[in-house]
Amino acid sequence: QVQLVESGGGLVQAGGSLRLSCAASGSIFSANVMGWYRQAPGKQRELVAYITSGGMTNYADSVKGRFTVSRDYSKNTVYLQMNSLKPEDTAVYYCNKFPPAPASWGQGTQVTVSS
């Protein structure tokens, strides 16, 4: 059973930073493009960033220049460093493969940015 466990969310003031972690079990991590997604209240889940097995990255325009995705193969973990946070970044953040595996969504981690 593949598991994805997100952590690192919290409440932060606008302009602050957070680092999210996603611990992956099983084979989902090693050979796949891994993505970070978010879902704000009343909105559809959206892709924030992804990283390939070779380390290439891609970002949504709304986070480009502020967020950085990385992965650590020794820990089977994907990270999302979020800087210069804005209130519109408030959402539940999830990790999954890209494209996502519907059965693999975890609980997510809540990020709340106050103005």
For each residue, the residues with C-beta under 8 A, 3 or more apart:
1: 25 26
2: 24 25 26 27 28 101 103 104
3: 23 24 25 26 106
4: 22 23 24 25 28 94 95 96 104 105 106
5: 22 23 106 107
6: 9 20 21 22 93 94 95 106 107 108 109
7: 20 21 22 23 109
8: 18 19 20 21 109
9: 6 18 20 92 93 109 110 111 112
10: 18 110 111 112
11: 112 113 114
12: 16 17 18 85 111 112 113 114
13: 16 113 114
14: 85 86 87 113 114 115
15: 84 85
16: 12 13 85 113
17: 12 81 82 83 84 85
18: 8 9 10 12 82 85 111
19: 8 79 80 81 82
20: 6 7 8 9 36 79 80 82 93 95 109 111
21: 6 7 8 77 78 79
22: 4 5 6 7 34 36 77 78 79 80 95 106
23: 3 4 5 7 75 76 77
24: 2 3 4 28 29 34 76 77 78 95
25: 1 2 3 4 28 29 76
26: 1 2 3 29
27: 2 30 31
28: 2 4 24 25 32 97 101 104
29: 24 25 26 32 34 71 73 76 78
30: 27 53 73 76
31: 27 53
32: 28 29 53 97 98
33: 50 51 52 53 97 98
34: 22 24 29 50 51 69 71 78 95 96 97 98
35: 47 48 49 50 51 95 96 97 98 100
36: 20 22 47 48 49 50 67 69 78 80 93 94 95
37: 45 46 47 48 93 94 95 96 100
38: 45 46 48 89 91 92 93 94 111
39: 43 44 45 46 91 92 94 108
40: 43 88 90 91
41: 91
42:
43: 39 40 46 91
44: 39
45: 37 38 39 94
46: 37 38 39 43 60
47: 35 36 37 50 60 98
48: 35 36 37 38 59 60 63 67 80 93
49: 35 36 57 58 59 60 63 67 69 80
50: 33 34 35 36 47 57 58 69 98
51: 33 34 35 55 56 57 69 70 71 78
52: 33 55 56 57
53: 30 31 32 33
54:
55: 51 52 71
56: 51 52
57: 49 50 51 52 68 69
58: 49 50
59: 48 49 63 64 67 69
60: 46 47 48 49 63 64
61: 64
62: 88
63: 48 49 59 60 66 67 82 89
64: 59 60 61 67
65:
66: 63 82 83 84 85
67: 36 48 49 59 63 64 80 81 82 83
68: 57 80 81 83
69: 34 36 49 50 51 57 59 78 79 80 81
70: 51 78 79 81
71: 29 34 51 55 77 78 79
72: 75 76 77 78 79
73: 29 30 76
74:
75: 23 72
76: 23 24 25 29 30 72 73
77: 21 22 23 24 71 72
78: 21 22 24 29 34 36 51 69 70 71 72 95
79: 19 20 21 22 69 70 71 72
80: 19 20 22 36 48 49 67 68 69 93 95
81: 17 19 67 68 69 70
82: 17 18 19 20 63 66 67 85 89 111
83: 17 66 67 68
84: 15 17 66
85: 12 14 15 16 17 18 66 82 89 111 113
86: 14 89 113
87: 14 90 113 114 115
88: 40 62 113
89: 38 63 82 85 86 111 113
90: 40 87 111 112 113
91: 38 39 40 41 43 110 111
92: 9 38 39 108 109 110 111
93: 6 9 20 36 37 38 48 80 108 109 110 111
94: 4 6 36 37 38 39 45 105 106 108 109
95: 4 6 20 22 24 34 35 36 37 78 80 106
96: 4 34 35 37 100 101 104 105 106
97: 28 32 33 34 35 100 101 104
98: 32 33 34 35 47 50
99:
100: 35 37 96 97 104 105
101: 2 28 96 97 104
102: 105
103: 2
104: 2 4 28 96 97 100 101
105: 4 94 96 100 102 108
106: 3 4 5 6 22 94 95 96
107: 5 6
108: 6 39 92 93 94 105
109: 6 7 8 9 20 92 93 94
110: 9 10 91 92 93
111: 9 10 12 18 20 38 82 85 89 90 91 92 93
112: 9 10 11 12 90
113: 11 12 13 14 16 85 86 87 88 89 90
114: 11 12 13 14 87
115: 14 87
